[in-house]
Amino acid sequence: MGKLLSLLARDESTCCTPQKYDVFLDFENAQPSDIERDTFEAVQRVLKNSESILEEIQCYKGAGKEIREAISVPTEECQRKAYLTVVPLVAKLKKFYKFSLELERVVPQILGQLCSGNLSPMQHLETQQALVKQFAEILEFVFKFDEHKMKTPAIQNDFSYYRRTLTKAKDNPENELIVGNELANRMSLFYAHATPMLHVLSHATITFLMDREDIPRENITETLGTMAKVCLRMLENSNLLAQFQREETQLFVLRVMVGLVILYDHVHPQGVFFKGSNVDVKGCVKLLKDQPSCKSEGLLNALKYTTKHLNEENTPKNIKNLLAA
């Protein structure tokens, strides 16, 4: 851990000259250059399914009624009804889990492009905007999926019931097992996390950080921090904000900014709140508090409840008080 910490520590000696973050990231229309194209197309093949995944989890209706009946009146008929209701739901949960594996596979590909070579983080953001846009879309997907998951306790209840019935279901030749024991164990670990997609994203980032010895480790957190600062500056600068064609893009940038803060906090051993952090957390929180509550409440709650280091001793009191207010 000491080695990792030293690798990720910010080099203050390079920060004597203030860096400007007035850069417009075209989150609406960025197109890949020839250099980006292969990675862009590989990631796009995964991202094209993200909207349908979000629609399915948003509309997820659990089998609570049937499960309660099967438990309170454990007749074969009630248990059979509960099982047949749960099976298609488990098929959806399997689909969500499989999608998380696809995300875990492509995230290192994007990070490899955005963090390698001799370019600074800012130069990467300026010259590889199509990949930056895709990384932002992954962050927004993670944020939305986990938000829906936290609001849907039926997901874990349904899957727990399915696992309890696995042994009996295997003995019945009429039952087709949509998920076997081994996969069920892996899925159970996935859904046990309050924010499963964030766990996948942070794990993929940390694994990339440890595996790619050819890339300076500080490049990764510097890239996340720089991207968060650019998002913050875009939201503060009315001239930059006016370049967006769609009103909903502002909320997209807000979500991405918060997602970057949270991911940084999970990836960096000291987190995002300590004084040497490369993220202007105070500026991000103040900006959120200036937004209408319909836009900011969920994002502020995400900073409070899904970050990793907020309640630690080295978090400045003004940040804690600002988020608690």
KEKE-3310 file (N, C-alpha, C; in steps of 0.2 Angstrom, whole numbers, plus 5000, padded with zeros to 4 digits):
npx = (5004:5010:5019:5010:5003:5014:5016:5004:5003:5002:5012:5018:5028:5026:5016:5017:5013:4998:4985:4975:4958:4948:4941:4932:4923:4916:4903:4892:4893:4906:4917:4927:4944:4956:4966:4959:4949:4948:4948:4937:4926:4926:4922:4910:4902:4899:4893:4881:4871:4868:4857:4846:4848:4847:4833:4827:4831:4825:4812:4810:4800:4798:4796:4789:4776:4772:4783:4781:4769:4772:4780:4772:4762:4766:4763:4764:4759:4759:4773:4778:4772:4779:4792:4791:4788:4799:4810:4811:4814:4827:4834:4835:4843:4854:4858:4861:4872:4881:4883:4890:4902:4906:4908:4919:4928:4931:4934:4948:4953:4949:4955:4969:4971:4968:4978:4990:5007:5015:5008:5000:4987:4977:4980:4977:4963:4959:4962:4957:4943:4932:4934:4934:4921:4914:4919:4914:4900:4900:4902:4891:4881:4885:4882:4868:4863:4866:4860:4846:4847:4849:4837:4829:4825:4820:4827:4838:4831:4823:4833:4839:4829:4828:4841:4839:4830:4837:4842:4831:4825:4834:4832:4820:4815:4807:4811:4821:4837:4841:4852:4866:4874:4887:4888:4878:4884:4894:4886:4879:4888:4891:4878:4878:4884:4881:4882:4884:4889:4898:4907:4913:4918:4928:4936:4940:4948:4958:4964:4969:4978:4987:4992:4997:5012:5019:5013:5014:5008:5002:4997:4984:4975:4978:4972:4958:4956:4959:4949:4937:4939:4938:4925:4919:4923:4917:4903:4903:4906:4897:4898:4905:4895:4884:4887:4882:4870:4858:4847:4848:4861:4868:4864:4869:4883:4885:4882:4892:4903:4902:4902:4916:4922:4918:4923:4937:4939:4937:4948:4960:4972:4972:4960:4948:4946:4956:4969:4979:4973:4969:4957:4944:4935:4927:4923:4915:4905:4899:4894:4885:4876:4871:4862:4845:4835:4830:4839:4851:4849:4850:4863:4871:4868:4874:4888:4888:4885:4891:4904:4921:4930:4925:4921:4933:4947:4956:4949:4944:4936:4927:4923:4916:4906:4900:4894:4885:4876)
npy = (4994:5006:5008:5010:5021:5031:5031:5037:5049:5066:5077:5091:5099:5102:5110:5124:5133:5140:5130:5132:5128:5130:5123:5116:5102:5091:5084:5080:5079:5074:5065:5051:5051:5044:5038:5035:5027:5012:5008:5016:5010:4997:5000:5006:4996:4989:5000:5002:4995:5000:5009:5001:4992:5001:5005:4993:4990:5001:4998:4987:4975:4967:4950:4950:4948:4935:4927:4929:4923:4910:4907:4909:4901:4886:4877:4866:4871:4885:4887:4884:4893:4905:4902:4901:4914:4921:4916:4923:4935:4933:4930:4943:4949:4942:4946:4959:4958:4951:4962:4970:4964:4966:4979:4980:4974:4984:4996:4997:4998:5011:5019:5015:5022:5036:5038:5035:5037:5053:5064:5077:5076:5086:5088:5075:5075:5086:5081:5069:5068:5060:5048:5052:5057:5044:5038:5047:5043:5030:5033:5040:5030:5020:5028:5030:5017:5011:5020:5016:5003:5004:5009:4998:4986:4973:4967:4960:4952:4944:4937:4930:4922:4914:4907:4900:4891:4883:4870:4862:4865:4860:4846:4844:4839:4847:4860:4873:4878:4894:4900:4893:4885:4890:4902:4909:4911:4920:4931:4934:4940:4951:4958:4960:4972:4989:4998:4991:4993:5003:4997:4988:4997:5004:4994:4989:5000:5001:4989:4990:5000:4994:4984:4990:4994:5001:5014:5029:5029:5040:5046:5042:5046:5059:5062:5058:5068:5080:5080:5081:5094:5101:5098:5105:5118:5120:5120:5131:5141:5152:5154:5143:5133:5137:5132:5120:5110:5104:5105:5095:5091:5098:5093:5080:5083:5087:5075:5067:5074:5072:5058:5057:5062:5053:5041:5044:5045:5032:5025:5032:5029:5038:5045:5057:5068:5073:5086:5087:5082:5081:5086:5098:5098:5105:5116:5109:5104:5116:5121:5111:5114:5126:5122:5118:5108:5097:5093:5092:5085:5070:5069:5075:5067:5055:5059:5059:5046:5036:5038:5034:5039:5050:5051:5050:5055:5064:5071:5088:5098:5108:5103:5092:5099:5106:5097:5091:5101)
npz = (5000:5004:4993:4983:4987:4987:4973:4968:4974:4973:4964:4970:4966:4953:4952:4952:4943:4940:4932:4918:4915:4906:4895:4882:4882:4870:4873:4866:4852:4849:4838:4834:4831:4819:4826:4838:4834:4834:4847:4851:4844:4849:4862:4860:4855:4867:4874:4867:4872:4884:4887:4886:4897:4908:4906:4909:4922:4929:4927:4934:4942:4956:4963:4975:4981:4977:4982:4996:4998:4995:5005:5017:5014:5011:4999:4986:4974:4976:4978:4966:4958:4963:4959:4945:4943:4948:4940:4926:4931:4937:4925:4920:4929:4928:4915:4918:4926:4917:4908:4916:4917:4904:4904:4913:4905:4895:4900:4904:4892:4887:4897:4895:4883:4887:4896:4893:4885:4880:4882:4892:4905:4902:4888:4883:4885:4877:4864:4862:4862:4859:4865:4878:4879:4879:4890:4900:4897:4902:4916:4919:4916:4926:4938:4936:4935:4948:4956:4953:4958:4971:4975:4974:4982:4980:4971:4977:4986:4977:4971:4981:4985:4974:4974:4986:4982:4973:4974:4976:4963:4954:4955:4949:4934:4926:4927:4920:4923:4924:4930:4936:4951:4952:4945:4951:4964:4960:4955:4967:4975:4967:4968:4981:4984:4988:4978:4965:4951:4952:4960:4951:4941:4949:4953:4941:4937:4947:4945:4932:4935:4943:4934:4923:4921:4912:4912:4920:4937:4943:4932:4930:4941:4940:4928:4930:4940:4933:4923:4931:4935:4923:4920:4930:4928:4915:4919:4927:4919:4909:4895:4890:4893:4885:4873:4872:4864:4869:4882:4892:4893:4902:4915:4913:4913:4926:4933:4928:4933:4947:4947:4943:4954:4964:4959:4959:4973:4977:4970:4973:4986:4998:4995:4990:4997:5005:5008:4998:4987:4970:4965:4965:4977:4986:4977:4968:4977:4981:4969:4966:4976:4972:4962:4957:4968:4963:4954:4961:4973:4973:4968:4978:4988:4984:4985:4998:5003:4995:4993:4999:5008:5015:5029:5036:5047:5041:5032:5028:5039:5034:5022:5026:5034:5024:5016:5025:5028)
capx = (5000:5015:5022:5004:5002:5019:5015:4998:5004:5002:5019:5016:5033:5024:5010:5018:5010:4991:4983:4968:4953:4943:4941:4925:4922:4910:4899:4886:4895:4913:4918:4933:4950:4958:4969:4954:4943:4948:4945:4930:4921:4925:4918:4903:4898:4896:4888:4875:4866:4867:4851:4841:4849:4844:4826:4825:4831:4821:4805:4810:4795:4800:4791:4788:4769:4772:4787:4778:4764:4776:4783:4767:4757:4771:4761:4768:4757:4762:4780:4779:4770:4784:4798:4790:4788:4806:4815:4812:4818:4834:4837:4836:4848:4860:4859:4864:4878:4885:4885:4895:4908:4908:4911:4925:4933:4932:4936:4955:4955:4949:4961:4975:4972:4968:4983:4997:5010:5019:5003:4997:4980:4973:4981:4972:4956:4957:4963:4953:4936:4927:4935:4932:4914:4912:4921:4908:4894:4901:4901:4883:4878:4886:4878:4861:4861:4867:4854:4840:4848:4848:4830:4825:4827:4817:4832:4842:4826:4821:4839:4840:4824:4830:4846:4836:4826:4841:4843:4825:4824:4838:4829:4814:4817:4803:4814:4827:4840:4843:4858:4868:4877:4894:4886:4874:4888:4897:4881:4877:4894:4890:4873:4878:4887:4876:4883:4888:4893:4904:4913:4916:4922:4933:4940:4944:4953:4963:4968:4973:4983:4993:4994:5001:5018:5022:5010:5015:5002:4999:4993:4977:4972:4978:4967:4952:4955:4958:4942:4933:4940:4936:4918:4917:4923:4912:4897:4903:4907:4891:4900:4906:4889:4880:4889:4878:4863:4853:4847:4849:4868:4870:4863:4874:4890:4884:4882:4899:4908:4901:4905:4923:4924:4917:4928:4944:4939:4938:4954:4966:4972:4970:4954:4947:4944:4962:4971:4983:4969:4969:4950:4941:4928:4923:4920:4910:4899:4896:4891:4879:4871:4868:4857:4838:4836:4828:4845:4856:4848:4853:4870:4874:4867:4879:4894:4888:4884:4894:4911:4924:4934:4922:4921:4939:4950:4960:4944:4943:4929:4923:4920:4910:4900:4896:4890:4880:4871)
capy = (5000:5012:5009:5013:5028:5035:5032:5041:5055:5072:5080:5098:5103:5103:5114:5131:5137:5138:5127:5134:5122:5132:5118:5113:5095:5091:5078:5079:5077:5072:5060:5048:5052:5038:5035:5033:5023:5005:5008:5019:5005:4992:5002:5007:4989:4988:5005:5003:4991:5003:5012:4995:4990:5006:5004:4986:4990:5006:4995:4981:4973:4961:4944:4950:4945:4927:4924:4929:4918:4903:4906:4908:4895:4883:4872:4865:4876:4892:4888:4883:4900:4909:4900:4903:4922:4923:4914:4928:4941:4931:4931:4950:4950:4939:4951:4965:4955:4950:4968:4973:4960:4969:4986:4979:4973:4989:5002:4997:5000:5018:5021:5015:5028:5042:5039:5033:5042:5059:5069:5078:5074:5091:5087:5070:5077:5090:5078:5062:5069:5054:5043:5056:5056:5037:5037:5050:5039:5025:5036:5041:5024:5018:5032:5029:5010:5010:5023:5012:4997:5005:5010:4992:4980:4967:4963:4955:4948:4939:4933:4926:4917:4909:4903:4895:4885:4880:4863:4858:4866:4855:4839:4844:4839:4852:4866:4874:4882:4900:4902:4888:4887:4894:4909:4912:4914:4927:4936:4936:4944:4957:4962:4962:4979:4994:5001:4986:4995:5007:4993:4985:5002:5006:4988:4989:5005:4999:4983:4993:5004:4990:4980:4993:4997:5006:5020:5032:5028:5046:5049:5040:5050:5066:5062:5059:5075:5085:5079:5083:5101:5103:5098:5110:5124:5121:5122:5138:5146:5152:5154:5136:5130:5140:5129:5114:5111:5101:5107:5090:5090:5101:5088:5075:5085:5087:5068:5065:5077:5069:5052:5057:5063:5047:5036:5046:5043:5024:5023:5034:5027:5043:5047:5063:5074:5076:5092:5086:5079:5084:5088:5104:5095:5111:5119:5104:5104:5123:5121:5107:5117:5131:5120:5116:5102:5091:5091:5091:5081:5064:5069:5077:5061:5051:5061:5058:5039:5031:5039:5030:5042:5056:5052:5049:5061:5069:5075:5094:5099:5113:5099:5088:5103:5108:5091:5090:5106)
capz = (5000:5004:4986:4979:4989:4984:4966:4967:4977:4969:4964:4971:4963:4946:4952:4954:4938:4939:4925:4916:4914:4901:4889:4880:4880:4866:4875:4862:4845:4848:4834:4835:4826:4816:4832:4843:4831:4836:4854:4851:4841:4854:4868:4858:4855:4874:4877:4864:4876:4891:4888:4887:4903:4912:4906:4912:4930:4931:4927:4938:4947:4960:4964:4982:4983:4976:4987:5003:4998:4995:5012:5021:5012:5007:4995:4979:4969:4978:4977:4959:4955:4965:4956:4938:4943:4949:4934:4921:4934:4937:4919:4919:4934:4924:4909:4921:4928:4911:4906:4921:4915:4898:4906:4916:4900:4890:4904:4904:4885:4887:4902:4891:4878:4890:4901:4891:4880:4883:4883:4898:4905:4898:4881:4881:4885:4871:4858:4862:4865:4858:4871:4884:4879:4881:4898:4903:4897:4907:4922:4920:4917:4933:4942:4936:4937:4955:4959:4953:4962:4978:4976:4972:4987:4977:4967:4981:4988:4972:4969:4987:4985:4969:4977:4991:4978:4967:4975:4974:4956:4950:4956:4945:4927:4922:4928:4917:4927:4921:4933:4940:4957:4952:4942:4956:4969:4958:4955:4973:4977:4964:4970:4988:4985:4988:4972:4961:4945:4954:4963:4945:4938:4953:4953:4934:4937:4951:4942:4927:4938:4945:4929:4917:4924:4908:4912:4927:4940:4944:4926:4931:4946:4937:4922:4933:4943:4928:4919:4935:4935:4917:4920:4935:4925:4910:4922:4930:4913:4905:4888:4888:4894:4880:4867:4871:4860:4872:4889:4897:4893:4908:4920:4911:4915:4933:4935:4926:4938:4953:4946:4944:4961:4968:4957:4962:4980:4977:4967:4977:4993:5002:4993:4986:5001:5008:5006:4992:4981:4963:4964:4969:4980:4988:4972:4966:4981:4981:4962:4966:4981:4968:4958:4960:4972:4959:4950:4965:4979:4972:4967:4984:4992:4981:4988:5006:5005:4991:4993:5003:5013:5018:5036:5039:5051:5037:5028:5031:5043:5030:5017:5030:5036:5018:5014:5030:5028)
cpx = (5004:5017:5016:5003:5007:5018:5009:4999:5005:5009:5018:5021:5031:5018:5011:5014:5002:4989:4976:4964:4947:4943:4934:4926:4916:4906:4893:4888:4902:4913:4926:4938:4952:4962:4965:4950:4943:4945:4938:4925:4920:4921:4911:4899:4895:4891:4881:4869:4864:4860:4845:4842:4846:4836:4824:4825:4827:4814:4805:4805:4797:4794:4789:4781:4770:4777:4784:4772:4767:4779:4778:4762:4762:4769:4765:4766:4759:4770:4782:4778:4776:4790:4797:4790:4795:4811:4816:4816:4825:4837:4839:4843:4855:4862:4863:4871:4883:4887:4890:4902:4911:4911:4918:4931:4935:4935:4944:4957:4955:4954:4967:4976:4972:4974:4990:5000:5013:5014:5001:4990:4976:4974:4977:4965:4954:4958:4960:4946:4931:4927:4933:4924:4911:4914:4916:4902:4894:4899:4894:4879:4878:4882:4871:4859:4861:4862:4848:4841:4847:4841:4825:4827:4825:4822:4836:4837:4824:4827:4840:4835:4826:4836:4844:4833:4830:4841:4837:4823:4828:4836:4823:4816:4813:4806:4820:4830:4843:4850:4860:4871:4883:4892:4882:4878:4891:4892:4879:4882:4893:4884:4873:4881:4881:4876:4887:4892:4899:4909:4916:4920:4928:4938:4944:4949:4959:4967:4972:4979:4989:4996:4999:5007:5021:5019:5011:5008:4999:4995:4986:4973:4972:4973:4960:4951:4955:4952:4937:4933:4937:4928:4915:4917:4918:4905:4897:4903:4901:4893:4901:4899:4884:4882:4885:4872:4857:4853:4849:4856:4871:4870:4868:4881:4890:4885:4890:4904:4908:4904:4913:4926:4924:4922:4935:4944:4940:4945:4960:4966:4970:4963:4954:4947:4951:4965:4975:4979:4969:4962:4948:4935:4924:4919:4914:4904:4895:4892:4884:4873:4868:4862:4850:4839:4834:4834:4850:4856:4852:4860:4874:4874:4873:4886:4894:4889:4888:4902:4914:4927:4931:4922:4927:4942:4953:4955:4943:4936:4924:4920:4914:4904:4896:4892:4884:4875:4865)
cpy = (5006:5014:5013:5020:5033:5036:5037:5048:5061:5075:5088:5102:5105:5108:5121:5135:5135:5135:5130:5128:5124:5129:5116:5106:5094:5084:5076:5076:5075:5065:5057:5050:5045:5034:5032:5027:5016:5004:5011:5014:4999:4994:5003:5001:4987:4993:5005:4999:4994:5006:5006:4993:4994:5005:4998:4987:4995:5003:4989:4980:4967:4956:4944:4946:4937:4924:4924:4924:4911:4902:4905:4902:4890:4876:4872:4870:4883:4893:4887:4890:4905:4908:4903:4911:4924:4922:4920:4934:4940:4932:4938:4952:4947:4943:4957:4963:4954:4957:4971:4970:4964:4976:4985:4977:4979:4995:5002:5000:5008:5021:5021:5020:5034:5044:5038:5039:5048:5065:5071:5076:5079:5090:5081:5072:5082:5086:5071:5063:5064:5049:5046:5055:5049:5036:5041:5046:5033:5027:5037:5035:5020:5021:5030:5022:5009:5014:5019:5006:4998:5007:5003:4986:4973:4963:4958:4950:4942:4934:4928:4920:4911:4905:4898:4889:4881:4872:4859:4859:4861:4848:4838:4844:4844:4859:4867:4880:4888:4902:4896:4890:4892:4901:4912:4915:4920:4932:4939:4941:4951:4961:4963:4969:4983:4997:4996:4988:4999:5003:4990:4990:5003:5000:4987:4994:5004:4993:4986:4997:5000:4986:4983:4997:5002:5013:5023:5032:5035:5049:5047:5044:5057:5067:5063:5066:5080:5085:5082:5091:5104:5104:5104:5117:5125:5123:5129:5143:5146:5152:5147:5132:5131:5136:5122:5115:5109:5103:5101:5088:5093:5096:5082:5077:5085:5080:5065:5068:5074:5062:5051:5058:5057:5041:5038:5044:5036:5022:5025:5032:5032:5046:5054:5069:5077:5082:5092:5083:5084:5086:5093:5102:5101:5115:5115:5104:5110:5123:5117:5110:5123:5129:5118:5109:5096:5089:5089:5086:5074:5064:5071:5070:5055:5052:5059:5050:5034:5033:5035:5033:5048:5057:5050:5056:5066:5073:5082:5095:5104:5109:5095:5092:5105:5103:5090:5095:5105)
cpz = (5000:4997:4982:4980:4986:4977:4964:4970:4972:4969:4964:4968:4956:4946:4954:4949:4938:4932:4924:4914:4909:4895:4888:4878:4876:4868:4871:4855:4844:4844:4834:4829:4824:4822:4837:4841:4834:4843:4855:4849:4846:4860:4866:4857:4861:4876:4873:4867:4883:4892:4890:4894:4909:4912:4909:4920:4932:4931:4931:4943:4950:4961:4972:4985:4982:4981:4994:5003:4998:5001:5017:5020:5008:5003:4989:4974:4970:4976:4970:4956:4957:4960:4948:4938:4943:4943:4929:4924:4935:4931:4917:4923:4931:4919:4912:4923:4922:4908:4910:4919:4908:4899:4909:4911:4896:4894:4904:4897:4884:4891:4898:4886:4881:4894:4899:4886:4884:4884:4890:4899:4901:4890:4879:4881:4879:4865:4857:4865:4864:4863:4877:4885:4881:4888:4902:4903:4901:4914:4924:4920:4924:4938:4942:4938:4945:4959:4959:4957:4969:4980:4975:4976:4984:4973:4971:4984:4983:4971:4975:4987:4980:4971:4982:4988:4973:4968:4973:4966:4952:4950:4952:4938:4923:4922:4924:4921:4923:4923:4937:4947:4957:4950:4948:4962:4967:4957:4962:4976:4974:4967:4978:4989:4984:4981:4967:4955:4947:4957:4957:4942:4942:4953:4946:4934:4941:4948:4936:4930:4940:4940:4924:4920:4919:4908:4919:4931:4942:4938:4927:4935:4943:4932:4925:4936:4938:4924:4924:4935:4929:4917:4925:4932:4919:4913:4925:4924:4908:4897:4886:4888:4888:4873:4866:4868:4864:4880:4894:4898:4900:4914:4919:4914:4922:4936:4934:4931:4944:4953:4946:4951:4965:4966:4959:4969:4981:4975:4971:4984:4999:5001:4990:4991:5005:5005:4999:4986:4975:4961:4968:4972:4982:4983:4969:4970:4981:4974:4963:4971:4977:4963:4961:4963:4968:4955:4955:4971:4978:4971:4974:4989:4990:4984:4995:5007:5000:4990:4999:5009:5017:5026:5040:5042:5046:5032:5031:5034:5038:5025:5021:5032:5030:5015:5019:5030:5024)
residu = (MET:GLY:LYS:LEU:LEU:SER:LEU:LEU:ALA:ARG:ASP:GLU:SER:THR:CYS:CYS:THR:PRO:GLN:LYS:TYR:ASP:VAL:PHE:LEU:ASP:PHE:GLU:ASN:ALA:GLN:PRO:SER:ASP:ILE:GLU:ARG:ASP:THR:PHE:GLU:ALA:VAL:GLN:ARG:VAL:LEU:LYS:ASN:SER:GLU:SER:ILE:LEU:GLU:GLU:ILE:GLN:CYS:TYR:LYS:GLY:ALA:GLY:LYS:GLU:ILE:ARG:GLU:ALA:ILE:SER:VAL:PRO:THR:GLU:GLU:CYS:GLN:ARG:LYS:ALA:TYR:LEU:THR:VAL:VAL:PRO:LEU:VAL:ALA:LYS:LEU:LYS:LYS:PHE:TYR:LYS:PHE:SER:LEU:GLU:LEU:GLU:ARG:VAL:VAL:PRO:GLN:ILE:LEU:GLY:GLN:LEU:CYS:SER:GLY:ASN:LEU:SER:PRO:MET:GLN:HIS:LEU:GLU:THR:GLN:GLN:ALA:LEU:VAL:LYS:GLN:PHE:ALA:GLU:ILE:LEU:GLU:PHE:VAL:PHE:LYS:PHE:ASP:GLU:HIS:LYS:MET:LYS:THR:PRO:ALA:ILE:GLN:ASN:ASP:PHE:SER:TYR:TYR:ARG:ARG:THR:LEU:THR:LYS:ALA:LYS:ASP:ASN:PRO:GLU:ASN:GLU:LEU:ILE:VAL:GLY:ASN:GLU:LEU:ALA:ASN:ARG:MET:SER:LEU:PHE:TYR:ALA:HIS:ALA:THR:PRO:MET:LEU:HIS:VAL:LEU:SER:HIS:ALA:THR:ILE:THR:PHE:LEU:MET:ASP:ARG:GLU:ASP:ILE:PRO:ARG:GLU:ASN:ILE:THR:GLU:THR:LEU:GLY:THR:MET:ALA:LYS:VAL:CYS:LEU:ARG:MET:LEU:GLU:ASN:SER:ASN:LEU:LEU:ALA:GLN:PHE:GLN:ARG:GLU:GLU:THR:GLN:LEU:PHE:VAL:LEU:ARG:VAL:MET:VAL:GLY:LEU:VAL:ILE:LEU:TYR:ASP:HIS:VAL:HIS:PRO:GLN:GLY:VAL:PHE:PHE:LYS:GLY:SER:ASN:VAL:ASP:VAL:LYS:GLY:CYS:VAL:LYS:LEU:LEU:LYS:ASP:GLN:PRO:SER:CYS:LYS:SER:GLU:GLY:LEU:LEU:ASN:ALA:LEU:LYS:TYR:THR:THR:LYS:HIS:LEU:ASN:GLU:GLU:ASN:THR:PRO:LYS:ASN:ILE:LYS:ASN:LEU:LEU:ALA:ALA)
# end
